[in-house]
Amino acid sequence: MPDLPKRTLGRTGLEVTALGYGAMELRGGPRGRQISEEEAGRILNAVLDSGINFIDTSIDYGMAEERIGRHIAHRRDEYYLASKCACLVGPAADEERPPGQRGGRHVYTRENVIAGVEQSLRRMNTDHLDLVQVHGSPSKQELEDGGVVEAMLDLKAEGKVRFIGMSSTGSNLRDHIAMGVFDEFQIPYSCLQRGHEDAIAEAAAAGAGVVVRGGAARGAPSDDERNRARGAEAAGIWEKADLDGLLGGMSRMEFVVRFTATHPDASTNIVGTLNPEHLAENIEAVSHGPLPPDLYAAAKHRLKAAGSQPE
């Protein structure tokens, strides 16, 4: 298996692989695919065996944290571990949202942040998180009113957290960057959803590392069943931009993964899968490196004309 390139996660100094693993698909329960413990252990160990050294999870991801603790805690020195805070803690986290309801699953208070991190440490059988990120992209006012950042910094001072970050989107993202307290930002981005492209550069210029999420899942219409349904809008942009005409010998997924990796300020791109073969395909794609400059420029020109551009 090819060696994965590494990049520095901003001022954290952590050298993370350009491809990370997103553990959402390990969640199980009513909102996730049912998988066995054997399957969970197989994919988690395959991730580490491949050389990936960055794993991202969340309290919100059902059984994911417990499965990480169960299957790879004994290999803790092989990976950086990132999770989220401000998620609901305990039995309330397993309750289903009413149909159509959005939000309401995060509580931005000091008490909830601390309780969540303590729970994550227990579940993942570790004494520290390398990175804890606020989940849900709250406003700056919500963060200040609830004492969220102060709680995170106290956890850092206690050694339970090494660095603090924010899973951020939309109108709040630039406010979060301007606060100057976050070591890392997790930001959705792909070739077909380029709205945060400039904000990624702004976060990096402020010294923060950038973890891209959705760099494959928010990308191309797929060559196979596992990613075929990406929505009419994304498929329309792909076709309008005629990206197939730029692929050469690449698969659509390779193009999408490499486009994300070509952003100079993206530290790592977290991709989730339960299939070791798909994991190997993603690793192979990243190992080919960024897109050639002329191809990257042509793709961005076509995408802009098709409606995918920075906001």
C-alpha positions as CSV (number, residue, x, y, z in Angstrom):
1,M,0.0,0.0,0.0
2,P,1.4,3.4,-0.9
3,D,2.7,5.8,1.8
4,L,0.4,8.6,2.6
5,P,1.7,12.2,2.5
6,K,1.5,14.2,5.7
7,R,0.7,17.8,6.4
8,T,1.0,20.0,9.5
9,L,-2.3,20.7,11.2
10,G,-1.7,24.4,11.7
11,R,-0.2,25.6,14.9
12,T,-0.9,22.3,16.6
13,G,2.3,21.0,15.0
14,L,0.6,17.6,14.5
15,E,1.8,15.9,11.4
16,V,-1.4,14.3,10.1
17,T,-1.9,12.1,7.0
18,A,-3.6,13.9,4.1
19,L,-6.4,11.3,4.4
20,G,-8.1,10.9,7.7
21,Y,-10.9,8.5,8.8
22,G,-14.3,9.8,9.7
23,A,-16.0,7.4,12.1
24,M,-19.7,8.3,11.5
25,E,-20.4,5.1,9.7
26,L,-19.6,3.1,12.8
27,R,-22.6,4.6,14.6
28,G,-25.1,1.8,14.2
29,G,-28.4,2.4,16.0
30,P,-31.6,3.7,14.4
31,R,-29.8,6.3,12.3
32,G,-27.0,4.2,11.0
33,R,-26.2,1.1,9.0
34,Q,-26.2,-2.1,11.2
35,I,-22.7,-3.6,11.3
36,S,-21.2,-6.2,13.6
37,E,-18.4,-5.7,16.0
38,E,-16.2,-7.8,13.8
39,E,-16.8,-5.5,10.9
40,A,-16.1,-2.4,13.0
41,G,-12.9,-3.9,14.3
42,R,-11.8,-4.9,10.8
43,I,-12.2,-1.5,9.3
44,L,-10.6,0.4,12.2
45,N,-7.6,-1.8,12.2
46,A,-7.4,-1.6,8.4
47,V,-7.3,2.2,8.8
48,L,-4.3,2.1,11.1
49,D,-2.6,-0.7,9.1
50,S,-2.9,1.6,6.0
51,G,-0.9,4.3,7.8
52,I,-3.8,6.8,8.4
53,N,-3.0,8.6,11.7
54,F,-6.0,10.9,12.1
55,I,-9.4,9.6,13.3
56,D,-12.4,11.9,13.8
57,T,-15.5,10.9,15.7
58,S,-18.3,12.4,17.8
59,I,-20.6,11.7,20.7
60,D,-23.3,12.2,18.1
61,Y,-22.1,9.2,16.1
62,G,-23.9,6.6,18.2
63,M,-21.6,3.6,18.9
64,A,-18.6,5.0,17.1
65,E,-16.7,6.2,20.2
66,E,-17.3,2.9,22.0
67,R,-16.1,0.9,19.0
68,I,-13.0,2.9,18.8
69,G,-12.3,2.2,22.4
70,R,-13.1,-1.4,22.1
71,H,-11.1,-2.2,19.0
72,I,-8.1,0.1,18.7
73,A,-7.4,1.6,22.2
74,H,-4.5,-0.8,22.5
75,R,-3.0,1.0,19.4
76,R,-3.5,4.5,20.8
77,D,0.0,5.7,20.1
78,E,-0.6,5.1,16.4
79,Y,-3.2,7.8,15.8
80,Y,-4.4,11.3,16.7
81,L,-7.9,11.2,18.1
82,A,-10.4,14.0,17.5
83,S,-14.0,14.1,18.8
84,K,-16.7,16.7,19.4
85,C,-18.2,18.5,22.4
86,A,-21.5,20.2,23.3
87,C,-23.4,17.2,22.0
88,L,-26.1,15.7,24.2
89,V,-24.6,13.3,26.8
90,G,-25.9,10.1,28.2
91,P,-29.3,8.5,27.3
92,A,-30.6,11.7,25.7
93,A,-28.0,11.4,22.9
94,D,-29.7,8.1,21.8
95,E,-33.2,9.6,21.5
96,E,-34.6,10.1,18.0
97,R,-35.4,13.6,16.8
98,P,-39.1,14.2,15.9
99,P,-39.6,14.0,12.1
100,G,-38.5,17.1,10.4
101,Q,-36.9,18.6,13.5
102,R,-33.4,20.1,13.1
103,G,-31.1,21.2,15.9
104,G,-31.8,20.8,19.5
105,R,-29.1,18.1,20.0
106,H,-26.4,20.4,21.3
107,V,-26.2,22.2,24.6
108,Y,-23.6,25.0,24.7
109,T,-22.8,25.1,28.4
110,R,-19.7,24.6,30.4
111,E,-21.2,21.7,32.3
112,N,-22.3,19.9,29.1
113,V,-18.9,20.4,27.4
114,I,-17.0,18.9,30.4
115,A,-19.5,16.0,30.8
116,G,-19.1,15.2,27.1
117,V,-15.4,15.1,27.1
118,E,-15.3,13.0,30.2
119,Q,-17.7,10.6,28.6
120,S,-15.7,10.4,25.4
121,L,-12.5,9.6,27.3
122,R,-14.3,6.7,29.1
123,R,-15.8,5.4,25.9
124,M,-12.6,5.5,23.9
125,N,-10.5,4.1,26.8
126,T,-8.0,6.9,26.6
127,D,-6.7,9.6,29.0
128,H,-6.7,12.4,26.5
129,L,-8.2,13.7,23.2
130,D,-5.7,15.2,20.8
131,L,-8.4,17.5,19.6
132,V,-11.9,18.4,20.7
133,Q,-14.2,20.4,18.5
134,V,-17.4,22.2,19.2
135,H,-20.2,20.6,17.2
136,G,-23.0,22.3,15.5
137,S,-21.5,25.7,14.6
138,P,-23.1,27.9,17.3
139,S,-22.9,31.6,17.3
140,K,-20.1,33.5,19.0
141,Q,-22.7,34.8,21.5
142,E,-23.8,31.2,22.4
143,L,-20.2,30.2,23.0
144,E,-19.6,33.2,25.3
145,D,-22.9,32.9,27.2
146,G,-22.3,29.3,28.0
147,G,-18.6,29.5,28.9
148,V,-17.8,26.9,26.2
149,V,-14.3,28.1,25.3
150,E,-13.3,28.6,28.9
151,A,-14.4,25.0,29.6
152,M,-12.4,23.7,26.7
153,L,-9.3,25.6,27.8
154,D,-9.7,24.2,31.4
155,L,-9.8,20.7,30.0
156,K,-6.6,21.5,28.0
157,A,-4.9,22.8,31.2
158,E,-5.9,19.5,32.9
159,G,-4.2,17.5,30.1
160,K,-7.5,15.9,29.0
161,V,-7.4,17.8,25.7
162,R,-4.4,18.8,23.7
163,F,-6.0,21.2,21.3
164,I,-9.3,22.9,20.7
165,G,-11.3,23.3,17.5
166,M,-14.6,24.1,15.9
167,S,-16.7,22.2,13.4
168,S,-17.9,25.3,11.6
169,T,-20.0,26.4,8.7
170,G,-21.8,29.3,7.0
171,S,-22.2,32.7,8.5
172,N,-20.6,31.8,11.9
173,L,-17.3,30.5,10.4
174,R,-15.6,33.9,10.0
175,D,-16.7,35.0,13.4
176,H,-15.1,31.8,14.8
177,I,-11.9,32.5,12.9
178,A,-11.8,36.1,14.2
179,M,-12.1,34.8,17.8
180,G,-8.5,33.6,17.5
181,V,-8.8,30.8,20.1
182,F,-9.3,27.7,17.9
183,D,-6.4,25.6,16.9
184,E,-8.3,23.9,14.2
185,F,-11.5,24.1,12.1
186,Q,-13.5,21.3,10.5
187,I,-15.1,22.7,7.4
188,P,-17.3,21.1,4.7
189,Y,-15.8,21.4,1.2
190,S,-15.6,19.7,-2.1
191,C,-15.3,20.5,-5.8
192,L,-19.1,20.7,-6.1
193,Q,-19.6,22.7,-2.9
194,R,-16.8,25.3,-2.9
195,G,-18.6,27.9,-0.7
196,H,-16.0,27.7,2.1
197,E,-12.9,27.7,-0.2
198,D,-11.8,31.2,0.8
199,A,-12.7,30.7,4.4
200,I,-10.4,27.7,4.5
201,A,-7.5,29.9,3.4
202,E,-8.5,32.5,6.0
203,A,-8.5,29.9,8.8
204,A,-5.0,28.8,7.8
205,A,-3.7,32.4,7.6
206,A,-4.9,32.8,11.2
207,G,-2.7,29.8,12.1
208,A,-5.3,27.1,12.5
209,G,-5.3,23.7,10.9
210,V,-8.1,22.7,8.6
211,V,-9.8,19.4,8.5
212,V,-12.1,19.0,5.5
213,R,-15.2,16.9,5.8
214,G,-17.4,15.9,2.9
215,G,-14.4,16.1,0.5
216,A,-15.6,12.8,-1.1
217,A,-19.2,12.5,0.1
218,R,-20.1,15.9,-1.2
219,G,-18.3,15.3,-4.4
220,A,-19.1,13.6,-7.7
221,P,-21.8,11.4,-8.9
222,S,-20.2,8.0,-8.2
223,D,-19.0,5.2,-10.4
224,D,-20.6,2.7,-8.0
225,E,-23.6,2.1,-5.9
226,R,-22.1,3.1,-2.6
227,N,-22.0,6.8,-3.5
228,R,-24.4,7.1,-6.4
229,A,-27.1,9.3,-4.8
230,R,-25.5,12.7,-4.3
231,G,-28.5,14.9,-5.1
232,A,-29.8,16.5,-8.2
233,E,-27.9,19.8,-7.6
234,A,-24.5,18.1,-7.3
235,A,-25.1,15.9,-10.3
236,G,-26.2,18.9,-12.3
237,I,-23.1,20.9,-11.5
238,W,-20.9,17.9,-12.4
239,E,-22.6,17.5,-15.8
240,K,-22.8,21.3,-16.5
241,A,-19.1,21.6,-15.8
242,D,-18.3,18.5,-17.9
243,L,-15.8,17.3,-15.4
244,D,-15.9,13.9,-17.0
245,G,-13.9,15.6,-19.8
246,L,-11.1,16.3,-17.4
247,L,-10.7,12.9,-15.8
248,G,-8.3,11.3,-18.2
249,G,-7.6,7.9,-16.6
250,M,-9.0,8.9,-13.2
251,S,-12.3,7.7,-11.6
252,R,-14.7,10.3,-10.5
253,M,-13.9,9.6,-6.9
254,E,-10.2,10.0,-7.4
255,F,-10.8,13.3,-9.1
256,V,-12.9,14.5,-6.2
257,V,-10.5,13.3,-3.5
258,R,-7.5,14.8,-5.3
259,F,-9.3,18.1,-5.9
260,T,-9.9,18.5,-2.2
261,A,-6.3,17.6,-1.5
262,T,-5.1,20.2,-3.9
263,H,-6.4,23.1,-1.7
264,P,-3.1,24.3,-0.3
265,D,-4.5,25.0,3.2
266,A,-6.4,21.7,3.7
267,S,-4.5,19.7,6.3
268,T,-6.4,16.5,6.0
269,N,-9.6,15.2,4.4
270,I,-11.7,12.8,6.5
271,V,-13.5,10.1,4.6
272,G,-15.7,7.4,6.1
273,T,-16.2,3.9,4.8
274,L,-16.9,0.4,6.2
275,N,-15.3,-1.3,3.2
276,P,-11.5,-2.0,3.3
277,E,-11.5,-2.1,-0.5
278,H,-12.9,1.4,-0.7
279,L,-10.5,2.5,1.9
280,A,-7.6,1.3,-0.3
281,E,-9.1,3.1,-3.3
282,N,-9.1,6.4,-1.4
283,I,-5.6,5.9,-0.2
284,E,-4.4,5.2,-3.7
285,A,-6.1,8.4,-4.9
286,V,-4.5,10.6,-2.3
287,S,-1.1,8.9,-2.9
288,H,-1.2,10.3,-6.5
289,G,-0.9,13.8,-5.0
290,P,-2.6,17.1,-5.9
291,L,-4.1,17.6,-9.3
292,P,-1.6,19.1,-11.8
293,P,-1.9,23.0,-11.8
294,D,-3.3,23.3,-15.3
295,L,-5.9,20.6,-14.6
296,Y,-6.8,22.2,-11.3
297,A,-7.2,25.6,-12.9
298,A,-9.3,24.2,-15.7
299,A,-11.6,22.4,-13.2
300,K,-12.1,25.6,-11.1
301,H,-12.9,27.6,-14.3
302,R,-15.5,25.1,-15.4
303,L,-17.0,24.7,-11.9
304,K,-17.3,28.5,-11.5
305,A,-19.3,28.7,-14.8
306,A,-21.5,25.8,-13.5
307,G,-22.2,27.5,-10.2
308,S,-19.7,26.0,-7.8
309,Q,-17.5,28.8,-6.5
310,P,-16.4,30.4,-3.2
311,E,-18.9,32.6,-1.4
